[in-house]
């Protein structure tokens, strides 16, 4: 019987934007390429990060109209990052 841990890797990918400069009322698309894992776009709200909940907030392309000056980031996670495997 042998046992061990299997580590699944997460690759964050590369984030791009459709706009370098955004004016009031502009639509922006943030996108990520070459990633693996589950996506969650977030927005900075004061001292905390808040999950975006709009359409596309969990997709590789997130298109929205910012309501205020904000910083955005993407969290990429993978389920069962450490799986215990056992064989006999």
C-alpha positions as CSV (number, residue, x, y, z in Angstrom):
1,X,0.0,0.0,0.0
2,X,1.3,3.5,-0.8
3,X,-0.1,6.8,0.0
4,X,0.8,10.4,-1.0
5,X,-0.4,13.9,-1.7
6,X,-1.2,15.1,-5.2
7,X,-0.8,18.8,-5.7
8,X,-3.0,20.3,-8.4
9,X,-1.5,23.6,-9.7
10,X,-3.3,26.8,-10.4
11,X,-2.0,29.1,-13.2
12,X,-3.3,32.6,-12.9
13,X,-2.9,33.6,-16.5
14,X,-2.7,37.1,-18.0
15,X,-5.2,39.9,-17.5
16,X,-6.0,42.4,-20.2
17,X,-8.3,45.4,-20.6
18,X,-10.2,46.8,-23.5
19,X,-9.5,50.4,-22.3
20,X,-6.3,52.1,-21.1
21,X,-8.3,55.2,-20.1
22,X,-11.9,55.0,-18.8
23,X,-14.3,58.0,-18.8
24,X,-17.6,58.2,-17.0
25,X,-20.2,55.9,-18.6
26,X,-17.6,53.9,-20.5
27,X,-18.0,50.1,-20.7
28,X,-14.8,48.1,-19.9
29,X,-14.0,44.5,-20.4
30,X,-11.4,42.7,-18.3
31,X,-10.3,39.3,-19.5
32,X,-7.9,36.6,-18.6
33,X,-6.2,34.1,-20.9
34,X,-4.3,30.9,-20.3
35,X,-5.6,30.2,-16.8
36,X,-6.9,27.1,-15.0
37,X,-9.2,27.2,-12.0
38,X,-12.4,28.9,-10.8
39,X,-12.6,32.6,-11.5
40,X,-13.9,35.4,-9.2
41,X,-13.5,39.1,-10.2
42,X,-13.2,41.4,-7.2
43,X,-13.3,45.2,-6.6
44,X,-11.5,47.2,-3.9
45,X,-14.0,48.8,-1.5
46,X,-12.1,50.9,1.1
47,X,-9.9,48.4,2.9
48,X,-11.6,45.2,1.7
49,X,-12.0,43.3,-1.5
50,X,-15.6,42.6,-2.6
51,X,-16.7,39.9,-4.9
52,X,-18.3,41.3,-8.1
53,X,-21.8,39.7,-8.6
54,X,-22.8,41.0,-12.1
55,X,-23.1,38.9,-15.2
56,X,-19.7,37.6,-16.1
57,X,-18.2,38.0,-12.6
58,X,-17.1,34.3,-12.7
59,X,-16.2,34.2,-16.4
60,X,-12.9,34.8,-18.2
61,X,-14.3,38.0,-19.7
62,X,-16.0,40.5,-17.3
63,X,-17.7,43.4,-19.1
64,X,-19.2,46.2,-16.9
65,X,-19.6,50.0,-16.5
66,X,-17.6,51.1,-13.4
67,X,-19.7,53.2,-11.1
68,X,-16.7,54.8,-9.4
69,X,-12.9,54.9,-9.5
70,X,-11.9,51.4,-8.3
71,X,-9.1,48.8,-8.4
72,X,-10.1,45.4,-9.7
73,X,-8.4,42.0,-9.4
74,X,-9.0,38.4,-10.2
75,X,-8.9,35.5,-7.9
76,X,-8.3,32.1,-9.5
77,X,-8.7,29.0,-7.3
78,X,-8.9,25.3,-7.8
79,X,-11.1,22.9,-5.9
80,X,-9.4,20.1,-4.0
81,X,-5.9,21.7,-4.3
82,X,-4.6,18.9,-2.2
83,X,-6.1,15.5,-2.8
84,X,-5.1,12.5,-0.7
85,X,-4.5,9.5,-3.0
86,X,-4.1,6.0,-1.8
87,X,-3.4,2.8,-3.8
88,X,-2.8,-0.8,-2.8
